[in-house]
Amino acid sequence: MLWTILIGLVVGAIAKLIMPGKDPGGFIITILLGIAGSVIAGFLGRLVGWYQPGQGAGLIASTLGALLILWLYRRFTTGRTTTT
């Protein structure tokens, strides 16, 4: 579990460095972004046959998964305004 959190932090930080911008959250959100990126990369990798069942995604694929999540987040939140 600790290893997953550490790798999630590294992957999330790399993704935020590659795609800088104004995103919410601190290091907890960065960890969750990295973990979610790894899950997405593993799912998509198994879907296309790159990974076997039970095999985790690598660092590069996890980073690409995190970048995909960041891109989707920005795509759906850009232009939204809040009224108070």
N, CA, C and O atoms as CSV, one atom per row, in Angstrom:
chain,resi,resn,atom,element,x,y,z
A,1,MET,N,N,0.825,-1.188,0.000
A,1,MET,CA,C,0.000,0.000,0.000
A,1,MET,C,C,0.873,1.257,0.000
A,1,MET,O,O,0.594,2.210,-0.728
A,2,LEU,N,N,1.916,1.257,0.807
A,2,LEU,CA,C,2.818,2.399,0.864
A,2,LEU,C,C,3.528,2.594,-0.472
A,2,LEU,O,O,3.730,3.725,-0.914
A,3,TRP,N,N,3.902,1.497,-1.108
A,3,TRP,CA,C,4.558,1.556,-2.413
A,3,TRP,C,C,3.614,2.172,-3.456
A,3,TRP,O,O,4.045,2.969,-4.288
A,4,THR,N,N,2.349,1.808,-3.411
A,4,THR,CA,C,1.356,2.354,-4.338
A,4,THR,C,C,1.218,3.859,-4.156
A,4,THR,O,O,1.126,4.598,-5.136
A,5,ILE,N,N,1.203,4.312,-2.918
A,5,ILE,CA,C,1.085,5.744,-2.637
A,5,ILE,C,C,2.323,6.489,-3.142
A,5,ILE,O,O,2.204,7.565,-3.727
A,6,LEU,N,N,3.503,5.922,-2.918
A,6,LEU,CA,C,4.739,6.564,-3.365
A,6,LEU,C,C,4.793,6.648,-4.893
A,6,LEU,O,O,5.121,7.698,-5.446
A,7,ILE,N,N,4.478,5.570,-5.557
A,7,ILE,CA,C,4.474,5.574,-7.023
A,7,ILE,C,C,3.393,6.531,-7.541
A,7,ILE,O,O,3.607,7.237,-8.526
A,8,GLY,N,N,2.241,6.551,-6.878
A,8,GLY,CA,C,1.181,7.485,-7.260
A,8,GLY,C,C,1.633,8.922,-7.165
A,8,GLY,O,O,1.316,9.732,-8.036
A,9,LEU,N,N,2.374,9.253,-6.113
A,9,LEU,CA,C,2.894,10.606,-5.955
A,9,LEU,C,C,3.866,10.954,-7.078
A,9,LEU,O,O,3.800,12.046,-7.643
A,10,VAL,N,N,4.758,10.035,-7.397
A,10,VAL,CA,C,5.742,10.271,-8.460
A,10,VAL,C,C,5.046,10.435,-9.808
A,10,VAL,O,O,5.339,11.375,-10.547
A,11,VAL,N,N,4.134,9.531,-10.128
A,11,VAL,CA,C,3.427,9.592,-11.411
A,11,VAL,C,C,2.582,10.859,-11.502
A,11,VAL,O,O,2.590,11.531,-12.533
A,12,GLY,N,N,1.862,11.190,-10.450
A,12,GLY,CA,C,1.048,12.398,-10.448
A,12,GLY,C,C,1.888,13.651,-10.592
A,12,GLY,O,O,1.505,14.578,-11.305
A,13,ALA,N,N,3.032,13.687,-9.921
A,13,ALA,CA,C,3.921,14.845,-10.018
A,13,ALA,C,C,4.491,14.981,-11.424
A,13,ALA,O,O,4.580,16.090,-11.951
A,14,ILE,N,N,4.876,13.870,-12.033
A,14,ILE,CA,C,5.393,13.915,-13.405
A,14,ILE,C,C,4.307,14.427,-14.353
A,14,ILE,O,O,4.578,15.257,-15.221
A,15,ALA,N,N,3.087,13.935,-14.186
A,15,ALA,CA,C,1.992,14.368,-15.054
A,15,ALA,C,C,1.721,15.864,-14.895
A,15,ALA,O,O,1.482,16.560,-15.882
A,16,LYS,N,N,1.756,16.357,-13.661
A,16,LYS,CA,C,1.525,17.784,-13.437
A,16,LYS,C,C,2.684,18.632,-13.952
A,16,LYS,O,O,2.476,19.782,-14.338
A,17,LEU,N,N,3.900,18.089,-13.966
A,17,LEU,CA,C,5.035,18.809,-14.531
A,17,LEU,C,C,4.941,18.877,-16.053
A,17,LEU,O,O,5.262,19.900,-16.658
A,18,ILE,N,N,4.499,17.783,-16.665
A,18,ILE,CA,C,4.371,17.746,-18.123
A,18,ILE,C,C,3.231,18.650,-18.587
A,18,ILE,O,O,3.339,19.316,-19.616
A,19,MET,N,N,2.143,18.668,-17.826
A,19,MET,CA,C,0.963,19.451,-18.194
A,19,MET,C,C,0.668,20.458,-17.080
A,19,MET,O,O,-0.258,20.266,-16.291
A,20,PRO,N,N,1.465,21.538,-17.022
A,20,PRO,CA,C,1.246,22.500,-15.938
A,20,PRO,C,C,-0.052,23.275,-16.152
A,20,PRO,O,O,-0.548,23.399,-17.272
A,21,GLY,N,N,-0.568,23.775,-15.085
A,21,GLY,CA,C,-1.800,24.550,-15.149
A,21,GLY,C,C,-2.389,24.695,-13.770
A,21,GLY,O,O,-1.813,24.245,-12.779
A,22,LYS,N,N,-3.526,25.318,-13.717
A,22,LYS,CA,C,-4.190,25.556,-12.448
A,22,LYS,C,C,-5.147,24.400,-12.176
A,22,LYS,O,O,-6.279,24.381,-12.657
A,23,ASP,N,N,-4.668,23.449,-11.400
A,23,ASP,CA,C,-5.466,22.286,-11.023
A,23,ASP,C,C,-5.684,22.307,-9.521
A,23,ASP,O,O,-4.837,22.802,-8.777
A,24,PRO,N,N,-6.802,21.779,-9.075
A,24,PRO,CA,C,-7.074,21.790,-7.641
A,24,PRO,C,C,-6.228,20.768,-6.888
A,24,PRO,O,O,-5.738,19.793,-7.459
A,25,GLY,N,N,-6.078,21.014,-5.622
A,25,GLY,CA,C,-5.498,20.004,-4.748
A,25,GLY,C,C,-4.012,20.133,-4.539
A,25,GLY,O,O,-3.301,20.785,-5.304
A,26,GLY,N,N,-3.569,19.497,-3.490
A,26,GLY,CA,C,-2.166,19.447,-3.142
A,26,GLY,C,C,-1.607,18.069,-3.411
A,26,GLY,O,O,-1.918,17.440,-4.422
A,27,PHE,N,N,-0.775,17.608,-2.488
A,27,PHE,CA,C,-0.106,16.335,-2.735
A,27,PHE,C,C,-1.058,15.139,-2.649
A,27,PHE,O,O,-0.799,14.115,-3.281
A,28,ILE,N,N,-2.144,15.238,-1.893
A,28,ILE,CA,C,-3.105,14.122,-1.810
A,28,ILE,C,C,-3.782,13.924,-3.167
A,28,ILE,O,O,-3.914,12.795,-3.639
A,29,ILE,N,N,-4.208,15.016,-3.789
A,29,ILE,CA,C,-4.830,14.930,-5.112
A,29,ILE,C,C,-3.810,14.437,-6.134
A,29,ILE,O,O,-4.162,13.686,-7.043
A,30,THR,N,N,-2.546,14.852,-5.995
A,30,THR,CA,C,-1.495,14.391,-6.901
A,30,THR,C,C,-1.306,12.879,-6.773
A,30,THR,O,O,-1.141,12.187,-7.777
A,31,ILE,N,N,-1.328,12.366,-5.541
A,31,ILE,CA,C,-1.214,10.920,-5.322
A,31,ILE,C,C,-2.399,10.194,-5.953
A,31,ILE,O,O,-2.228,9.188,-6.641
A,32,LEU,N,N,-3.600,10.714,-5.711
A,32,LEU,CA,C,-4.795,10.077,-6.280
A,32,LEU,C,C,-4.785,10.128,-7.804
A,32,LEU,O,O,-5.230,9.188,-8.462
A,33,LEU,N,N,-4.279,11.225,-8.366
A,33,LEU,CA,C,-4.157,11.337,-9.818
A,33,LEU,C,C,-3.220,10.265,-10.358
A,33,LEU,O,O,-3.524,9.623,-11.363
A,34,GLY,N,N,-2.092,10.071,-9.702
A,34,GLY,CA,C,-1.137,9.052,-10.134
A,34,GLY,C,C,-1.690,7.643,-10.017
A,34,GLY,O,O,-1.497,6.821,-10.914
A,35,ILE,N,N,-2.373,7.359,-8.926
A,35,ILE,CA,C,-2.967,6.031,-8.741
A,35,ILE,C,C,-4.055,5.796,-9.781
A,35,ILE,O,O,-4.122,4.721,-10.377
A,36,ALA,N,N,-4.905,6.794,-10.003
A,36,ALA,CA,C,-5.968,6.664,-11.011
A,36,ALA,C,C,-5.368,6.508,-12.410
A,36,ALA,O,O,-5.885,5.741,-13.223
A,37,GLY,N,N,-4.291,7.223,-12.691
A,37,GLY,CA,C,-3.612,7.077,-13.982
A,37,GLY,C,C,-3.089,5.672,-14.191
A,37,GLY,O,O,-3.152,5.139,-15.299
A,38,SER,N,N,-2.578,5.077,-13.142
A,38,SER,CA,C,-2.086,3.705,-13.221
A,38,SER,C,C,-3.223,2.720,-13.457
A,38,SER,O,O,-3.091,1.782,-14.244
A,39,VAL,N,N,-4.339,2.939,-12.772
A,39,VAL,CA,C,-5.502,2.068,-12.959
A,39,VAL,C,C,-6.023,2.174,-14.393
A,39,VAL,O,O,-6.305,1.161,-15.033
A,40,ILE,N,N,-6.147,3.402,-14.891
A,40,ILE,CA,C,-6.624,3.616,-16.268
A,40,ILE,C,C,-5.662,2.974,-17.270
A,40,ILE,O,O,-6.093,2.301,-18.206
A,41,ALA,N,N,-4.359,3.183,-17.069
A,41,ALA,CA,C,-3.369,2.606,-17.988
A,41,ALA,C,C,-3.410,1.078,-17.954
A,41,ALA,O,O,-3.305,0.434,-18.997
A,42,GLY,N,N,-3.560,0.504,-16.780
A,42,GLY,CA,C,-3.645,-0.954,-16.679
A,42,GLY,C,C,-4.889,-1.497,-17.362
A,42,GLY,O,O,-4.831,-2.515,-18.051
A,43,PHE,N,N,-6.019,-0.813,-17.169
A,43,PHE,CA,C,-7.268,-1.243,-17.807
A,43,PHE,C,C,-7.158,-1.160,-19.321
A,43,PHE,O,O,-7.488,-2.115,-20.024
A,44,LEU,N,N,-6.696,-0.020,-19.827
A,44,LEU,CA,C,-6.573,0.139,-21.279
A,44,LEU,C,C,-5.521,-0.802,-21.859
A,44,LEU,O,O,-5.684,-1.320,-22.964
A,45,GLY,N,N,-4.435,-1.022,-21.102
A,45,GLY,CA,C,-3.389,-1.947,-21.556
A,45,GLY,C,C,-3.886,-3.382,-21.658
A,45,GLY,O,O,-3.533,-4.099,-22.594
A,46,ARG,N,N,-4.708,-3.804,-20.691
A,46,ARG,CA,C,-5.288,-5.150,-20.768
A,46,ARG,C,C,-6.307,-5.242,-21.897
A,46,ARG,O,O,-6.457,-6.290,-22.524
A,47,LEU,N,N,-7.003,-4.145,-22.151
A,47,LEU,CA,C,-8.012,-4.115,-23.204
A,47,LEU,C,C,-7.385,-4.341,-24.584
A,47,LEU,O,O,-7.953,-5.045,-25.419
A,48,VAL,N,N,-6.225,-3.748,-24.816
A,48,VAL,CA,C,-5.568,-3.899,-26.120
A,48,VAL,C,C,-4.534,-5.026,-26.143
A,48,VAL,O,O,-3.915,-5.276,-27.177
A,49,GLY,N,N,-4.339,-5.717,-24.994
A,49,GLY,CA,C,-3.467,-6.879,-24.970
A,49,GLY,C,C,-2.031,-6.612,-24.579
A,49,GLY,O,O,-1.187,-7.491,-24.756
A,50,TRP,N,N,-1.711,-5.436,-24.054
A,50,TRP,CA,C,-0.347,-5.142,-23.641
A,50,TRP,C,C,-0.009,-5.779,-22.306
A,50,TRP,O,O,1.142,-6.144,-22.066
A,51,TYR,N,N,-0.999,-5.916,-21.433
A,51,TYR,CA,C,-0.781,-6.463,-20.092
A,51,TYR,C,C,-1.657,-7.686,-19.886
A,51,TYR,O,O,-2.760,-7.783,-20.423
A,52,GLN,N,N,-1.137,-8.618,-19.095
A,52,GLN,CA,C,-1.898,-9.795,-18.715
A,52,GLN,C,C,-2.751,-9.456,-17.490
A,52,GLN,O,O,-2.448,-8.498,-16.779
A,53,PRO,N,N,-3.811,-10.226,-17.235
A,53,PRO,CA,C,-4.608,-9.992,-16.016
A,53,PRO,C,C,-3.731,-10.066,-14.764
A,53,PRO,O,O,-2.942,-10.997,-14.601
A,54,GLY,N,N,-3.876,-9.091,-13.900
A,54,GLY,CA,C,-3.091,-9.028,-12.677
A,54,GLY,C,C,-1.774,-8.293,-12.817
A,54,GLY,O,O,-1.110,-8.013,-11.820
A,55,GLN,N,N,-1.392,-7.979,-14.036
A,55,GLN,CA,C,-0.137,-7.269,-14.266
A,55,GLN,C,C,-0.395,-5.768,-14.225
A,55,GLN,O,O,-1.339,-5.287,-14.851
A,56,GLY,N,N,0.423,-5.032,-13.506
A,56,GLY,CA,C,0.249,-3.588,-13.384
A,56,GLY,C,C,0.891,-2.833,-14.537
A,56,GLY,O,O,1.749,-3.356,-15.248
A,57,ALA,N,N,0.462,-1.615,-14.699
A,57,ALA,CA,C,1.017,-0.765,-15.750
A,57,ALA,C,C,2.377,-0.230,-15.314
A,57,ALA,O,O,2.654,-0.110,-14.121
A,58,GLY,N,N,3.211,0.084,-16.281
A,58,GLY,CA,C,4.526,0.636,-15.996
A,58,GLY,C,C,4.458,2.128,-15.702
A,58,GLY,O,O,3.387,2.734,-15.748
A,59,LEU,N,N,5.599,2.707,-15.402
A,59,LEU,CA,C,5.682,4.114,-15.040
A,59,LEU,C,C,5.255,5.020,-16.189
A,59,LEU,O,O,4.517,5.982,-15.976
A,60,ILE,N,N,5.704,4.729,-17.386
A,60,ILE,CA,C,5.369,5.567,-18.537
A,60,ILE,C,C,3.881,5.471,-18.853
A,60,ILE,O,O,3.228,6.491,-19.075
A,61,ALA,N,N,3.348,4.271,-18.876
A,61,ALA,CA,C,1.914,4.099,-19.152
A,61,ALA,C,C,1.075,4.745,-18.050
A,61,ALA,O,O,0.038,5.341,-18.339
A,62,SER,N,N,1.500,4.637,-16.812
A,62,SER,CA,C,0.769,5.264,-15.711
A,62,SER,C,C,0.772,6.780,-15.848
A,62,SER,O,O,-0.238,7.435,-15.589
A,63,THR,N,N,1.905,7.331,-16.254
A,63,THR,CA,C,1.995,8.774,-16.471
A,63,THR,C,C,1.076,9.194,-17.608
A,63,THR,O,O,0.407,10.223,-17.518
A,64,LEU,N,N,1.038,8.407,-18.674
A,64,LEU,CA,C,0.126,8.715,-19.782
A,64,LEU,C,C,-1.327,8.642,-19.330
A,64,LEU,O,O,-2.149,9.453,-19.757
A,65,GLY,N,N,-1.651,7.685,-18.476
A,65,GLY,CA,C,-3.001,7.589,-17.925
A,65,GLY,C,C,-3.346,8.813,-17.084
A,65,GLY,O,O,-4.460,9.330,-17.170
A,66,ALA,N,N,-2.400,9.281,-16.271
A,66,ALA,CA,C,-2.618,10.479,-15.458
A,66,ALA,C,C,-2.767,11.713,-16.339
A,66,ALA,O,O,-3.582,12.588,-16.046
A,67,LEU,N,N,-1.989,11.790,-17.413
A,67,LEU,CA,C,-2.128,12.903,-18.357
A,67,LEU,C,C,-3.506,12.886,-19.021
A,67,LEU,O,O,-4.106,13.938,-19.239
A,68,LEU,N,N,-3.996,11.706,-19.336
A,68,LEU,CA,C,-5.331,11.581,-19.913
A,68,LEU,C,C,-6.384,12.100,-18.946
A,68,LEU,O,O,-7.309,12.804,-19.351
A,69,ILE,N,N,-6.250,11.758,-17.674
A,69,ILE,CA,C,-7.207,12.231,-16.664
A,69,ILE,C,C,-7.138,13.753,-16.536
A,69,ILE,O,O,-8.175,14.414,-16.471
A,70,LEU,N,N,-5.928,14.316,-16.500
A,70,LEU,CA,C,-5.780,15.773,-16.422
A,70,LEU,C,C,-6.404,16.445,-17.640
A,70,LEU,O,O,-7.100,17.452,-17.513
A,71,TRP,N,N,-6.154,15.887,-18.810
A,71,TRP,CA,C,-6.712,16.462,-20.031
A,71,TRP,C,C,-8.245,16.428,-20.003
A,71,TRP,O,O,-8.899,17.414,-20.342
A,72,LEU,N,N,-8.805,15.296,-19.601
A,72,LEU,CA,C,-10.266,15.187,-19.510
A,72,LEU,C,C,-10.833,16.160,-18.481
A,72,LEU,O,O,-11.866,16.786,-18.721
A,73,TYR,N,N,-10.166,16.289,-17.341
A,73,TYR,CA,C,-10.612,17.225,-16.312
A,73,TYR,C,C,-10.658,18.647,-16.867
A,73,TYR,O,O,-11.645,19.361,-16.692
A,74,ARG,N,N,-9.587,19.045,-17.530
A,74,ARG,CA,C,-9.540,20.407,-18.075
A,74,ARG,C,C,-10.535,20.597,-19.209
A,74,ARG,O,O,-11.104,21.678,-19.361
A,75,ARG,N,N,-10.743,19.579,-19.986
A,75,ARG,CA,C,-11.682,19.665,-21.121
A,75,ARG,C,C,-13.100,19.914,-20.627
A,75,ARG,O,O,-13.841,20.687,-21.234
A,76,PHE,N,N,-13.485,19.266,-19.530
A,76,PHE,CA,C,-14.853,19.374,-19.050
A,76,PHE,C,C,-15.065,20.495,-18.033
A,76,PHE,O,O,-16.208,20.830,-17.721
A,77,THR,N,N,-13.986,21.081,-17.512
A,77,THR,CA,C,-14.171,22.159,-16.546
A,77,THR,C,C,-13.821,23.534,-17.104
A,77,THR,O,O,-14.132,24.543,-16.471
A,78,THR,N,N,-13.189,23.602,-18.259
A,78,THR,CA,C,-12.823,24.886,-18.845
A,78,THR,C,C,-14.077,25.637,-19.274
A,78,THR,O,O,-14.965,25.089,-19.926
A,79,GLY,N,N,-14.120,26.877,-18.896
A,79,GLY,CA,C,-15.247,27.712,-19.297
A,79,GLY,C,C,-16.410,27.723,-18.318
A,79,GLY,O,O,-17.360,28.487,-18.489
A,80,ARG,N,N,-16.344,26.892,-17.307
A,80,ARG,CA,C,-17.401,26.880,-16.305
A,80,ARG,C,C,-17.222,28.074,-15.376
A,80,ARG,O,O,-16.107,28.402,-14.970
A,81,THR,N,N,-18.316,28.705,-15.056
A,81,THR,CA,C,-18.258,29.802,-14.088
A,81,THR,C,C,-19.163,29.473,-12.923
A,81,THR,O,O,-20.175,28.787,-13.068
A,82,THR,N,N,-18.789,29.964,-11.797
A,82,THR,CA,C,-19.626,29.740,-10.620
A,82,THR,C,C,-20.232,31.066,-10.204
A,82,THR,O,O,-19.600,32.118,-10.299
A,83,THR,N,N,-21.444,30.995,-9.750
A,83,THR,CA,C,-22.116,32.200,-9.260
A,83,THR,C,C,-22.325,32.075,-7.782
A,83,THR,O,O,-22.697,31.019,-7.271
A,84,THR,N,N,-22.082,33.161,-7.106
A,84,THR,CA,C,-22.264,33.138,-5.649
A,84,THR,C,C,-23.233,34.186,-5.219
A,84,THR,O,O,-23.512,34.317,-4.028
